[in-house]
Amino acid sequence: MKKIKSIKKAVIPVAGLGTRTLPATKAIPKEMLPVVDKPLIQYIVEEALASGIEEIILVTRQGKDSIENHFDSDYELETLLAQREKGETLATIKNIVDMINIISVRQKHPLGLGHAILCAKSLIFNEPFAVLLPDDLVDSETPCIGQLLEVYQETGSPVIAVERISPEEIWRYGVINPEEERERLYRVKGLIEKPRPEEAPSDLGVIGRYILIPQIFDILEHIPFGRGGELQLTDALHRQTQMNSVYAYEFEGKRYDAGNKLGYLEANVVFGLKHPKLGKAFKKFLKEIIIR
């Protein structure tokens, strides 16, 4: 039996302009918007870490230095916290710095998700890898990317996360043509990017979690630019389904589109209620607001 390589690297594309959350993201990267007391990007990195990922590759662009700075040491701040005997906060800050090894590469032109992933090719070294999109915040007992890693270990093939999408929203997603293997697991016969409801082959839309293999780079280098003049990962995955097995997993948990204003508010409420220190008081506040 062929040995399946373990996955230790994750690519996180953070080069987007954040147009859906303007004006908040005019000067602040959307990945640095806080959900309760942590920026979005930290939740995503923590999900990868909890799933056994050991190295993060950020695909970034000009003006996004604050993302890398968040995971770097700040001697002046740490010294000030120590002097003021704020030990708990200091430990939290140091833990962010020490949590994982992070490397970054630039996407010089906004040419789509497929192009962003292609920018990381030289850092992957012909290994399978995970991709996590910071817009999608998933509340689940087992980390979403960890669920996909389990399927990858079972199949040895690319795996994409999917969820049921309403007909009104299906045009916003890549949609799979599924063949059910077992509960929650599908073999993907094809994908279509942002179809009209009547064109959609199913109601299973792709969300921002993927396990990919190096073959995807060869495909991305040879397919034409697609919808919106961008290099679409959906198109590359569709091509891959014609060559090899690709699986989709209907993950367990609830996804919040934090790159959308309403989804961002929802995520703050859900994660605020879960906060170990703030949750109880926040729940009381919400009850007071609702009954007014």
DOBA-807776 format. One record per atom (N, C-alpha, C): residue in one letter; atom name; x, y, z. Coordinates in steps of 0.001 Angstrom, whole numbers, padded with zeros to 6 digits. Example, Ala and Ser with C-alpha at 12.3 -4.5 7.8 and 13.67 -1.06 7.14 Angstrom:
PT r  a       x       y       z
PT A  N  013190 -005690  007800
PT A CA  012300 -004500  007800
PT A  C  013200 -003300  007800
PT S  N  012850 -002250  007080
PT S CA  013670 -001060  007140
PT S  C  012900  000030  007870
This chain:
PT r  a       x       y       z
PT M  N  000843 -001201  000000
PT M CA  000000  000000  000000
PT M  C  000875  001247  000000
PT K  N  000523  002198 -000849
PT K CA  001296  003432 -000937
PT K  C  001148  004248  000345
PT K  N  002283  004705  000878
PT K CA  002261  005525  002086
PT K  C  001787  006931  001756
PT I  N  000841  007415  002521
PT I CA  000302  008750  002309
PT I  C  001092  009749  003134
PT K  N  001609  010774  002476
PT K CA  002408  011782  003176
PT K  C  001551  012577  004151
PT S  N  002117  012843  005325
PT S CA  001424  013724  006256
PT S  C  001570  015168  005768
PT I  N  000630  016001  006162
PT I CA  000613  017388  005689
PT I  C  001029  018311  006824
PT K  N  002076  019065  006594
PT K CA  002631  019944  007620
PT K  C  002617  021420  007222
PT K  N  002237  021715  005971
PT K CA  002249  023098  005495
PT K  C  000839  023553  005122
PT A  N  000569  024813  005395
PT A CA -000715  025407  005011
PT A  C -000469  026746  004333
PT V  N -001192  026984  003266
PT V CA -001159  028269  002553
PT V  C -002392  029062  002971
PT I  N -002167  030304  003391
PT I CA -003273  031187  003749
PT I  C -003180  032443  002869
PT P  N -004048  032567  001869
PT P CA -004027  033766  001018
PT P  C -004613  034971  001772
PT V  N -003834  036040  001863
PT V CA -004282  037234  002591
PT V  C -004085  038498  001752
PT A  N -004058  038340  000424
PT A CA -003756  039471 -000455
PT A  C -005008  040200 -000939
PT G  N -006190  039758 -000503
PT G CA -007421  040377 -000970
PT G  C -007575  041822 -000527
PT L  N -008417  042551 -001241
PT L CA -008619  043979 -000969
PT L  C -009668  044248  000103
PT G  N -010471  043265  000449
PT G CA -011470  043457  001498
PT G  C -012583  044407  001115
PT T  N -012992  044386 -000151
PT T CA -014005  045339 -000614
PT T  C -015379  045110  000017
PT R  N -015662  043880  000441
PT R CA -016987  043597  001012
PT R  C -017162  044195  002409
PT T  N -016051  044586  003032
PT T CA -016138  045130  004388
PT T  C -015697  046588  004468
PT L  N -015665  047258  003328
PT L CA -015392  048706  003340
PT L  C -016539  049438  004034
PT P  N -016279  050563  004700
PT P CA -014994  051280  004773
PT P  C -014054  050788  005874
PT A  N -014482  049776  006662
PT A CA -013640  049318  007778
PT A  C -012261  048864  007315
PT T  N -012194  048322  006098
PT T CA -010939  047763  005613
PT T  C -010201  048686  004638
PT K  N -010550  049970  004660
PT K CA -009841  050920  003797
PT K  C -008362  051012  004179
PT A  N -008071  051006  005473
PT A CA -006684  051137  005932
PT A  C -006221  049953  006769
PT I  N -007143  049025  007081
PT I CA -006821  047868  007918
PT I  C -007081  046597  007125
PT P  N -006141  045660  007056
PT P CA -006417  044399  006364
PT P  C -007633  043700  006977
PT K  N -008488  043151  006134
PT K CA -009688  042484  006660
PT K  C -009315  041337  007588
PT E  N -008149  040730  007345
PT E CA -007710  039611  008183
PT E  C -007355  040049  009596
PT M  N -007190  041373  009799
PT M CA -006872  041891  011123
PT M  C -008094  042420  011854
PT L  N -009268  042339  011239
PT L CA -010486  042732  011950
PT L  C -010690  041791  013142
PT P  N -010993  042337  014321
PT P CA -011126  041476  015495
PT P  C -012474  040777  015570
PT V  N -012442  039519  015932
PT V CA -013645  038795  016351
PT V  C -013470  038604  017851
PT V  N -014230  039359  018604
PT V CA -014099  039494  020065
PT V  C -012741  040119  020383
PT D  N -011736  039317  020733
PT D CA -010446  039904  021139
PT D  C -009256  039367  020345
PT K  N -009520  038705  019215
PT K CA -008449  038203  018360
PT K  C -008766  038543  016912
PT P  N -007741  038862  016116
PT P CA -008010  039108  014694
PT P  C -008366  037814  013975
PT L  N -009101  037942  012890
PT L CA -009511  036781  012100
PT L  C -008348  035854  011787
PT I  N -007230  036423  011373
PT I CA -006098  035603  010948
PT I  C -005607  034709  012072
PT Q  N -005711  035147  013316
PT Q CA -005246  034319  014417
PT Q  C -006132  033082  014597
PT Y  N -007428  033250  014427
PT Y CA -008317  032078  014496
PT Y  C -007928  031042  013445
PT I  N -007605  031522  012246
PT I CA -007271  030612  011147
PT I  C -005952  029894  011423
PT V  N -004964  030638  011900
PT V CA -003678  030031  012238
PT V  C -003845  029025  013375
PT E  N -004657  029354  014366
PT E CA -004893  028436  015474
PT E  C -005595  027166  015000
PT E  N -006506  027287  014030
PT E CA -007155  026097  013472
PT E  C -006129  025189  012798
PT A  N -005225  025786  012029
PT A CA -004185  025004  011365
PT A  C -003285  024321  012394
PT L  N -002882  025060  013401
PT L CA -002007  024528  014448
PT L  C -002670  023362  015181
PT A  N -003950  023519  015502
PT A CA -004678  022466  016216
PT A  C -004858  021216  015366
PT S  N -004644  021329  014059
PT S CA -004795  020199  013141
PT S  C -003464  019549  012777
PT G  N -002381  019988  013414
PT G CA -001081  019383  013174
PT G  C -000217  020085  012150
PT I  N -000682  021215  011626
PT I CA  000128  021994  010683
PT I  C  001292  022624  011442
PT E  N  002459  022625  010830
PT E CA  003661  023142  011490
PT E  C  004236  024379  010820
PT E  N  003800  024675  009600
PT E CA  004354  025822  008882
PT E  C  003258  026532  008106
PT I  N  003183  027842  008247
PT I CA  002197  028665  007555
PT I  C  002881  029493  006469
PT I  N  002300  029482  005280
PT I CA  002765  030328  004186
PT I  C  001673  031354  003901
PT L  N  001961  032614  004179
PT L CA  001022  033690  003880
PT L  C  001282  034193  002468
PT V  N  000244  034277  001658
PT V CA  000359  034914  000341
PT V  C -000218  036308  000516
PT T  N  000654  037279  000527
PT T CA  000284  038624  000936
PT T  C  000566  039636 -000172
PT R  N  000403  040915  000144
PT R CA  000673  041984 -000822
PT R  C  001082  043233 -000060
PT Q  N  001409  044267 -000810
PT Q CA  001784  045550 -000220
PT Q  C  000659  046065  000681
PT G  N  001038  046610  001835
PT G CA  000067  047196  002739
PT G  C -000508  046233  003763
PT K  N -000007  045009  003784
PT K CA -000535  044003  004712
PT K  C  000501  043603  005765
PT D  N  001470  044482  006006
PT D CA  002543  044148  006949
PT D  C  002028  043865  008353
PT S  N  000894  044450  008720
PT S CA  000394  044273  010083
PT S  C  000053  042813  010378
PT I  N -000269  042038  009349
PT I CA -000565  040615  009556
PT I  C  000683  039896  010026
PT E  N  001787  040102  009318
PT E CA  003055  039478  009729
PT E  C  003516  040027  011079
PT N  N  003327  041332  011293
PT N CA  003741  041932  012561
PT N  C  002990  041342  013743
PT H  N  001758  040941  013519
PT H CA  000958  040371  014614
PT H  C  001616  039120  015183
PT F  N  002308  038368  014337
PT F CA  002945  037128  014781
PT F  C  004434  037305  015069
PT D  N  004884  038556  015116
PT D CA  006284  038855  015400
PT D  C  006397  039434  016810
PT S  N  007601  039396  017361
PT S CA  007819  039932  018707
PT S  C  007814  041458  018685
PT D  N  007418  042044  019796
PT D CA  007392  043499  019967
PT D  C  008048  043794  021307
PT Y  N  009357  044064  021254
PT Y CA  010141  044206  022484
PT Y  C  009597  045326  023364
PT E  N  009259  046458  022756
PT E CA  008778  047606  023535
PT E  C  007475  047269  024263
PT L  N  006534  046651  023564
PT L CA  005265  046284  024188
PT L  C  005465  045248  025287
PT E  N  006277  044239  025011
PT E CA  006499  043180  026001
PT E  C  007178  043737  027246
PT T  N  008123  044664  027055
PT T CA  008805  045281  028196
PT T  C  007824  046095  029036
PT L  N  006961  046852  028351
PT L CA  005969  047666  029053
PT L  C  005008  046793  029863
PT L  N  004537  045712  029289
PT L CA  003626  044808  029990
PT L  C  004297  044183  031201
PT A  N  005586  043845  031066
PT A CA  006332  043277  032196
PT A  C  006483  044308  033312
PT Q  N  006803  045536  032939
PT Q CA  006973  046599  033941
PT Q  C  005678  046878  034690
PT R  N  004570  046771  034014
PT R CA  003268  047043  034632
PT R  C  002651  045787  035260
PT E  N  003451  044706  035278
PT E CA  003051  043445  035916
PT E  C  001743  042892  035347
PT K  N  001608  043027  034034
PT K CA  000447  042446  033343
PT K  C  000866  041093  032767
PT G  N  001111  040171  033670
PT G CA  001675  038878  033300
PT G  C  000796  038051  032382
PT E  N -000510  038061  032625
PT E CA -001410  037256  031793
PT E  C -001442  037765  030358
PT T  N -001527  039088  030206
PT T CA -001524  039668  028858
PT T  C -000188  039428  028170
PT L  N  000901  039551  028906
PT L CA  002235  039315  028352
PT L  C  002361  037875  027853
PT A  N  001854  036939  028636
PT A CA  001919  035529  028229
PT A  C  001116  035303  026954
PT T  N -000021  035968  026849
PT T CA -000852  035848  025641
PT T  C -000109  036362  024418
PT I  N  000538  037505  024563
PT I CA  001292  038103  023458
PT I  C  002445  037191  023038
PT K  N  003166  036670  024015
PT K CA  004309  035794  023698
PT K  C  003848  034501  023033
PT N  N  002679  034004  023431
PT N CA  002158  032777  022841
PT N  C  001844  032972  021356
PT I  N  001356  034159  020999
PT I CA  001079  034461  019587
PT I  C  002369  034388  018777
PT V  N  003447  034918  019339
PT V CA  004742  034936  018648
PT V  C  005292  033526  018474
PT D  N  005104  032699  019493
PT D CA  005740  031378  019518
PT D  C  004898  030272  018899
PT M  N  003653  030560  018523
PT M CA  002734  029471  018188
PT M  C  003130  028663  016956
PT I  N  003708  029294  015925
PT I CA  003953  028564  014682
PT I  C  004940  029332  013817
PT N  N  005625  028613  012920
PT N CA  006562  029235  011990
PT N  C  005794  029790  010788
PT I  N  005999  031064  010491
PT I CA  005272  031716  009405
PT I  C  006246  032296  008377
PT I  N  005970  032013  007110
PT I CA  006737  032528  005974
PT I  C  005753  033283  005085
PT S  N  006205  034301  004392
PT S CA  005295  035018  003499
PT S  C  005897  035171  002111
PT V  N  004998  035255  001133
PT V CA  005374  035470 -000257
PT V  C  004382  036477 -000826
PT R  N  004809  037304 -001766
PT R CA  003956  038357 -002315
PT R  C  003178  037883 -003545
PT Q  N  001909  038255 -003604
PT Q CA  001126  038181 -004833
PT Q  C  001104  039603 -005386
PT K  N  001829  039841 -006445
PT K CA  002044  041214 -006925
PT K  C  000857  041784 -007686
PT H  N -000014  040907 -008185
PT H CA -001179  041367 -008941
PT H  C -002409  040601 -008462
PT P  N -003566  041257 -008344
PT P CA -004789  040603 -007852
PT P  C -005448  039749 -008931
PT L  N -004930  038547 -009117
PT L CA -005362  037699 -010226
PT L  C -006104  036452 -009769
PT G  N -006654  036481 -008553
PT G CA -007514  035395 -008136
PT G  C -006871  034395 -007187
PT L  N -007732  033541 -006620
PT L CA -007277  032556 -005635
PT L  C -006306  031545 -006231
PT G  N -006591  031094 -007452
PT G CA -005683  030143 -008087
PT G  C -004292  030725 -008255
PT H  N -004237  031996 -008651
PT H CA -002943  032665 -008813
PT H  C -002240  032827 -007467
PT A  N -003002  033136 -006424
PT A CA -002410  033278 -005090
PT A  C -001753  031971 -004649
PT I  N -002426  030868 -004880
PT I CA -001864  029565 -004498
PT I  C -000633  029253 -005337
PT L  N -000678  029606 -006602
PT L CA  000471  029388 -007482
PT L  C  001693  030156 -006992
PT C  N  001477  031307 -006364
PT C CA  002588  032111 -005830
PT C  C  003368  031359 -004746
PT A  N  002724  030386 -004116
PT A CA  003378  029645 -003024
PT A  C  004106  028395 -003507
PT K  N  004099  028145 -004792
PT K CA  004647  026891 -005334
PT K  C  006072  026616 -004872
PT S  N  006929  027629 -004918
PT S CA  008348  027406 -004599
PT S  C  008580  027062 -003135
PT L  N  007592  027289 -002294
PT L CA  007736  026995 -000862
PT L  C  007079  025682 -000458
PT I  N  006406  025020 -001392
PT I CA  005709  023776 -001076
PT I  C  006619  022556 -001230
PT F  N  007582  022627 -002161
PT F CA  008559  021544 -002354
PT F  C  007891  020199 -002663
PT N  N  006956  020220 -003594
PT N CA  006329  018985 -004085
PT N  C  005655  018168 -002980
PT E  N  005048  018848 -002026
PT E CA  004351  018188 -000929
PT E  C  002852  018487 -001008
PT P  N  002021  017591 -000471
PT P CA  000614  017960 -000301
PT P  C  000512  019079  000731
PT F  N -000537  019899  000652
PT F CA -000631  021046  001547
PT F  C -002082  021425  001772
PT A  N -002309  022171  002838
PT A CA -003644  022678  003155
PT A  C -003765  024115  002686
PT V  N -004996  024536  002418
PT V CA -005301  025936  002123
PT V  C -006463  026348  003012
PT L  N -006314  027471  003700
PT L CA -007378  028015  004546
PT L  C -007611  029467  004157
PT L  N -008864  029821  003920
PT L CA -009215  031199  003585
PT L  C -009723  031913  004829
PT P  N -009132  033056  005173
PT P CA -009491  033747  006423
PT P  C -010919  034262  006480
PT D  N -011581  034448  005330
PT D CA -012966  034913  005350
PT D  C -013887  033923  006063
PT D  N -013562  032642  005976
PT D CA -014428  031601  006514
PT D  C -013971  031184  007904
PT L  N -014778  031534  008891
PT L CA -014514  031176  010281
PT L  C -015472  030047  010639
PT V  N -014925  028900  011043
PT V CA -015750  027715  011284
PT V  C -015759  027385  012770
PT D  N -016960  027290  013317
PT D CA -017153  026893  014707
PT D  C -017458  025399  014726
PT S  N -016533  024599  015218
PT S CA -016706  023145  015212
PT S  C -015877  022516  016315
PT E  N -016291  021334  016760
PT E CA -015534  020627  017796
PT E  C -014182  020183  017255
PT T  N -014181  019545  016091
PT T CA -012937  019186  015406
PT T  C -012656  020261  014372
PT P  N -011454  020848  014357
PT P CA -011167  021903  013375
PT P  C -011531  021462  011960
PT C  N -012086  022371  011200
PT C CA -012552  022036  009855
PT C  C -011427  021458  009001
PT I  N -010265  022102  009014
PT I CA -009158  021586  008190
PT I  C -008687  020244  008727
PT G  N -008836  020016  010028
PT G CA -008505  018714  010611
PT G  C -009433  017623  010103
PT Q  N -010704  017946  009904
PT Q CA -011646  016981  009348
PT Q  C -011234  016584  007930
PT L  N -010804  017580  007141
PT L CA -010359  017286  005777
PT L  C -009069  016467  005775
PT L  N -008188  016735  006726
PT L CA -006949  015966  006818
PT L  C -007232  014495  007095
PT E  N -008246  014215  007888
PT E CA -008623  012827  008149
PT E  C -009093  012144  006876
PT V  N -009875  012856  006066
PT V CA -010336  012292  004789
PT V  C -009161  012080  003852
PT Y  N -008219  013011  003846
PT Y CA -007032  012865  002999
PT Y  C -006232  011623  003384
PT Q  N -006081  011390  004674
PT Q CA -005350  010207  005111
PT Q  C -006061  008924  004684
PT E  N -007355  008998  004547
PT E CA -008154  007849  004107
PT E  C -008056  007638  002604
PT T  N -008056  008727  001832
PT T CA -008154  008627  000377
PT T  C -006845  008877 -000370
PT G  N -005962  009698  000214
PT G CA -004738  010081 -000477
PT G  C -004976  011028 -001635
PT S  N -006169  011622 -001699
PT S CA -006550  012495 -002813
PT S  C -006913  013891 -002304
PT P  N -006955  014881 -003195
PT P CA -007391  016222 -002793
PT P  C -008786  016178 -002171
PT V  N -008994  017042 -001181
PT V CA -010275  017101 -000473
PT V  C -010673  018567 -000337
PT I  N -011940  018862 -000624
PT I CA -012441  020229 -000468
PT I  C -013637  020212  000469
PT A  N -013775  021265  001269
PT A CA -014894  021377  002205
PT A  C -016097  021948  001483
PT V  N -017266  021368  001743
PT V CA -018502  021864  001140
PT V  C -019586  021968  002202
PT E  N -020599  022792  001901
PT E CA -021786  022889  002742
PT E  C -023004  023136  001863
PT R  N -024187  022894  002428
PT R CA -025434  023116  001696
PT R  C -025684  024615  001567
PT I  N -025979  025055  000352
PT I CA -026184  026472  000059
PT I  C -027592  026669 -000492
PT S  N -028255  027727 -000066
PT S CA -029596  028015 -000557
PT S  C -029534  028444 -002027
PT P  N -030614  028219 -002784
PT P CA -030625  028627 -004201
PT P  C -030346  030113 -004391
PT E  N -030771  030925 -003425
PT E CA -030563  032376 -003542
PT E  C -029090  032764 -003434
PT E  N -028302  031925 -002793
PT E CA -026896  032250 -002557
PT E  C -025932  031439 -003414
PT I  N -026434  030455 -004157
PT I CA -025558  029497 -004841
PT I  C -024644  030177 -005857
PT W  N -025085  031320 -006422
PT W CA -024290  032005 -007440
PT W  C -023012  032611 -006886
PT R  N -022874  032631 -005574
PT R CA -021670  033181 -004955
PT R  C -020551  032146 -004794
PT Y  N -020828  030868 -005093
PT Y CA -019925  029785 -004722
PT Y  C -019468  028963 -005924
PT G  N -018348  028258 -005724
PT G CA -018029  027137 -006579
PT G  C -018900  025976 -006133
PT V  N -019483  025248 -007076
PT V CA -020446  024199 -006750
PT V  C -019980  022884 -007365
PT I  N -020117  021797 -006589
PT I CA -019632  020504 -007065
PT I  C -020750  019682 -007701
PT N  N -020348  018822 -008612
PT N CA -021208  017755 -009134
PT N  C -020821  016497 -008349
PT P  N -021655  016083 -007377
PT P CA -021219  015049 -006437
PT P  C -021695  013638 -006779
PT E  N -020892  012683 -006362
PT E CA -021284  011266 -006356
PT E  C -021044  010765 -004945
PT E  N -022103  010444 -004236
PT E CA -021979  010122 -002809
PT E  C -021209  008821 -002608
PT E  N -020201  008883 -001728
PT E CA -019429  007699 -001346
PT E  C -019978  007113 -000051
PT R  N -020226  007974  000887
PT R CA -020833  007628  002167
PT R  C -021346  008915  002781
PT E  N -021904  008826  003974
PT E CA -022447  010025  004602
PT E  C -021388  011121  004685
PT R  N -021702  012282  004155
PT R CA -020873  013488  004157
PT R  C -019701  013454  003165
PT L  N -019385  012328  002595
PT L CA -018236  012235  001692
PT L  C -018692  011991  000260
PT Y  N -018136  012782 -000685
PT Y CA -018527  012705 -002082
PT Y  C -017293  012645 -002973
PT R  N -017393  011865 -004022
PT R CA -016414  011966 -005102
PT R  C -016890  013089 -006023
PT V  N -015986  013972 -006372
PT V CA -016355  015143 -007181
PT V  C -016192  014803 -008659
PT K  N -017287  014883 -009396
PT K CA -017249  014594 -010834
PT K  C -016975  015847 -011655
PT G  N -017101  017012 -011015
PT G CA -016839  018271 -011698
PT G  C -017207  019437 -010800
PT L  N -016771  020631 -011162
PT L CA -017102  021849 -010424
PT L  C -017447  022954 -011407
PT I  N -018262  023878 -010947
PT I CA -018580  025060 -011749
PT I  C -018519  026282 -010842
PT E  N -017896  027340 -011329
PT E CA -017709  028559 -010540
PT E  C -018909  029483 -010669
PT K  N -019531  029801 -009530
PT K CA -020614  030781 -009438
PT K  C -021710  030578 -010500
PT P  N -022357  029430 -010482
PT P CA -023403  029182 -011475
PT P  C -024709  029895 -011132
PT R  N -025545  030105 -012108
PT R CA -026917  030502 -011852
PT R  C -027635  029316 -011213
PT P  N -028667  029557 -010411
PT P CA -029340  028452 -009717
PT P  C -029742  027308 -010634
PT E  N -030232  027624 -011819
PT E CA -030679  026575 -012735
PT E  C -029517  025800 -013353
PT E  N -028302  026343 -013263
PT E CA -027116  025672 -013809
PT E  C -026383  024844 -012767
PT A  N -026670  025056 -011506
PT A CA -025917  024406 -010429
PT A  C -026152  022893 -010434
PT P  N -025095  022093 -010414
PT P CA -025253  020636 -010428
PT P  C -025688  020050 -009091
PT S  N -025637  020852 -008027
PT S CA -026081  020422 -006696
PT S  C -026227  021658 -005828
PT D  N -026542  021451 -004551
PT D CA -026571  022573 -003611
PT D  C -025364  022560 -002688
PT L  N -024318  021844 -003083
PT L CA -023102  021735 -002272
PT L  C -022066  022746 -002772
PT G  N -021886  023811 -001998
PT G CA -020947  024865 -002359
PT G  C -019628  024709 -001636
PT V  N -018563  025088 -002314
PT V CA -017210  024983 -001754
PT V  C -016950  026154 -000828
PT I  N -016408  025868  000361
PT I CA -015992  026931  001279
PT I  C -014464  026911  001419
PT G  N -013933  027836  002183
PT G CA -012502  028093  002167
PT G  C -011589  027157  002930
PT R  N -011726  025853  002698
PT R CA -010816  024864  003268
PT R  C -010530  023805  002208
PT Y  N -009247  023541  001961
PT Y CA -008847  022601  000913
PT Y  C -007627  021804  001366
PT I  N -007549  020569  000916
PT I CA -006308  019800  000949
PT I  C -005936  019549 -000510
PT L  N -004770  020032 -000924
PT L CA -004357  019952 -002318
PT L  C -003052  019179 -002460
PT I  N -002822  018677 -003666
PT I CA -001573  017982 -003972
PT I  C -000814  018782 -005027
PT P  N  000502  018564 -005165
PT P CA  001318  019409 -006055
PT P  C  000859  019442 -007508
PT Q  N  000136  018434 -007955
PT Q CA -000375  018421 -009328
PT Q  C -001172  019686 -009651
PT I  N -001761  020299 -008624
PT I CA -002589  021487 -008847
PT I  C -001775  022633 -009454
PT F  N -000475  022686 -009141
PT F CA  000361  023758 -009687
PT F  C  000516  023624 -011202
PT D  N  000733  022392 -011676
PT D CA  000861  022173 -013122
PT D  C -000421  022580 -013841
PT I  N -001559  022273 -013224
PT I CA -002840  022627 -013833
PT I  C -003010  024141 -013866
PT L  N -002713  024798 -012750
PT L CA -002863  026246 -012664
PT L  C -001963  026969 -013667
PT E  N -000825  026388 -013963
PT E CA  000105  027011 -014909
PT E  C -000351  026889 -016354
PT H  N -001326  026018 -016616
PT H CA -001703  025778 -018009
PT H  C -003155  026102 -018349
PT I  N -004002  026302 -017340
PT I CA -005398  026631 -017656
PT I  C -005523  028128 -017974
PT P  N -006518  028505 -018756
PT P CA -006718  029931 -019054
PT P  C -007343  030656 -017866
PT F  N -007211  031962 -017860
PT F CA -007881  032768 -016850
PT F  C -009383  032658 -017077
PT G  N -010122  032612 -015957
PT G CA -011552  032360 -016041
PT G  C -012400  033550 -015666
PT R  N -013475  033298 -014931
PT R CA -014449  034322 -014566
PT R  C -013764  035509 -013892
PT G  N -014122  036714 -014317
PT G CA -013565  037924 -013736
PT G  C -012130  038198 -014139
PT G  N -011629  037474 -015150
PT G CA -010242  037664 -015557
PT G  C -009251  037138 -014543
PT E  N -009701  036204 -013694
PT E CA -008853  035662 -012636
PT E  C -008521  034196 -012898
PT L  N -007435  033751 -012277
PT L CA -007062  032339 -012338
PT L  C -007845  031629 -011234
PT Q  N -008854  030875 -011625
PT Q CA -009805  030323 -010674
PT Q  C -009351  028944 -010185
PT L  N -009257  028782 -008871
PT L CA -008948  027478 -008295
PT L  C -010045  026471 -008648
PT T  N -011297  026928 -008685
PT T CA -012404  026042 -009051
PT T  C -012173  025419 -010423
PT D  N -011707  026212 -011384
PT D CA -011452  025688 -012731
PT D  C -010343  024639 -012711
PT A  N -009304  024899 -011901
PT A CA -008200  023949 -011802
PT A  C -008655  022639 -011152
PT L  N -009482  022745 -010126
PT L CA -009997  021542 -009469
PT L  C -010911  020763 -010411
PT H  N -011703  021483 -011214
PT H CA -012542  020803 -012207
PT H  C -011665  020006 -013165
PT R  N -010590  020610 -013642
PT R CA -009673  019905 -014545
PT R  C -009071  018689 -013838
PT Q  N -008763  018846 -012554
PT Q CA -008156  017738 -011811
PT Q  C -009115  016551 -011673
PT T  N -010416  016833 -011558
PT T CA -011385  015737 -011456
PT T  C -011416  014892 -012724
PT Q  N -010999  015447 -013857
PT Q CA -010962  014690 -015105
PT Q  C -009713  013819 -015194
PT M  N -008772  014035 -014279
PT M CA -007495  013327 -014317
PT M  C -007328  012347 -013152
PT N  N -007789  012762 -011973
PT N CA -007618  011961 -010759
PT N  C -008830  012130 -009862
PT S  N -008857  011367 -008792
PT S CA -009948  011486 -007827
PT S  C -009809  012769 -007011
PT V  N -010924  013454 -006833
PT V CA -011031  014600 -005932
PT V  C -012266  014347 -005072
PT Y  N -012136  014599 -003774
PT Y CA -013239  014345 -002852
PT Y  C -013731  015652 -002238
PT A  N -014987  015631 -001839
PT A CA -015570  016749 -001097
PT A  C -016134  016205  000201
PT Y  N -015948  016967  001269
PT Y CA -016451  016547  002568
PT Y  C -017376  017621  003127
PT E  N -018592  017206  003463
PT E CA -019558  018115  004076
PT E  C -019217  018198  005566
PT F  N -018419  019187  005900
PT F CA -017819  019268  007233
PT F  C -018871  019419  008330
PT E  N -018480  019024  009522
PT E CA -019334  019179  010694
PT E  C -018985  020493  011379
PT G  N -019990  021328  011610
PT G CA -019760  022619  012237
PT G  C -020566  023700  011531
PT K  N -020388  024912  011967
PT K CA -021093  026066  011405
PT K  C -020084  027085  010901
PT R  N -020256  027472  009634
PT R CA -019345  028440  009021
PT R  C -019956  029834  009083
PT Y  N -019095  030818  009342
PT Y CA -019490  032224  009302
PT Y  C -018612  032937  008277
PT D  N -019248  033582  007323
PT D CA -018517  034332  006299
PT D  C -018142  035685  006885
PT A  N -016989  035727  007532
PT A CA -016552  036940  008215
PT A  C -016019  037994  007252
PT G  N -015965  037682  005960
PT G CA -015631  038680  004958
PT G  C -016861  039422  004472
PT N  N -017997  039081  005052
PT N CA -019285  039695  004768
PT N  C -019742  040407  006039
PT K  N -020303  041589  005950
PT K CA -020611  042380  007144
PT K  C -021552  041653  008095
PT L  N -022612  041043  007575
PT L CA -023539  040331  008439
PT L  C -022876  039095  009047
PT G  N -022147  038353  008235
PT G CA -021442  037176  008746
PT G  C -020428  037535  009817
PT Y  N -019774  038679  009636
PT Y CA -018810  039151  010628
PT Y  C -019493  039454  011954
PT L  N -020648  040111  011902
PT L CA -021405  040384  013127
PT L  C -021853  039086  013794
PT E  N -022321  038140  012994
PT E CA -022752  036846  013538
PT E  C -021597  036136  014234
PT A  N -020427  036160  013623
PT A CA -019261  035508  014216
PT A  C -018900  036147  015556
PT N  N -018977  037461  015629
PT N CA -018669  038130  016891
PT N  C -019635  037723  017995
PT V  N -020906  037574  017653
PT V CA -021890  037159  018659
PT V  C -021610  035732  019114
PT V  N -021431  034817  018171
PT V CA -021240  033401  018511
PT V  C -019950  033199  019320
PT F  N -018860  033784  018855
PT F CA -017595  033591  019552
PT F  C -017543  034427  020829
PT G  N -018284  035526  020863
PT G CA -018384  036296  022102
PT G  C -019078  035509  023188
PT L  N -020139  034790  022831
PT L CA -020852  033970  023802
PT L  C -020004  032806  024298
PT K  N -019047  032355  023482
PT K CA -018171  031250  023857
PT K  C -016949  031703  024671
PT H  N -016717  033017  024751
PT H CA -015513  033521  025398
PT H  C -015516  033152  026881
PT P  N -014424  032573  027380
PT P CA -014400  032091  028770
PT P  C -014570  033181  029825
PT K  N -014182  034403  029517
PT K CA -014291  035490  030494
PT K  C -015461  036426  030207
PT L  N -015745  036644  028943
PT L CA -016757  037631  028563
PT L  C -018125  037023  028272
PT G  N -018169  035733  028004
PT G CA -019379  035097  027515
PT G  C -020600  035282  028393
PT K  N -020456  035080  029695
PT K CA -021597  035149  030604
PT K  C -022192  036559  030639
PT A  N -021333  037566  030777
PT A CA -021807  038947  030820
PT A  C -022369  039371  029465
PT F  N -021762  038885  028396
PT F CA -022229  039229  027053
PT F  C -023622  038638  026809
PT K  N -023834  037417  027260
PT K CA -025146  036783  027108
PT K  C -026223  037580  027854
PT K  N -025888  038031  029049
PT K CA -026819  038834  029835
PT K  C -027162  040124  029100
PT F  N -026140  040756  028527
PT F CA -026336  042003  027768
PT F  C -027258  041775  026584
PT L  N -027022  040692  025829
PT L CA -027843  040412  024663
PT L  C -029305  040184  025035
PT K  N -029524  039491  026135
PT K CA -030894  039274  026590
PT K  C -031583  040602  026915
PT E  N -030836  041492  027509
PT E CA -031395  042814  027865
PT E  C -031743  043598  026613
PT I  N -030886  043501  025602
PT I CA -031117  044214  024346
PT I  C -032349  043666  023636
PT I  N -032518  042338  023626
PT I CA -033594  041707  022883
PT I  C -034955  042064  023458
PT I  N -035045  042159  024785
PT I CA -036355  042392  025400
PT I  C -036734  043871  025446
PT R  N -035875  044754  024999
PT R CA -036204  046181  025001
PT R  C -037297  046503  023994
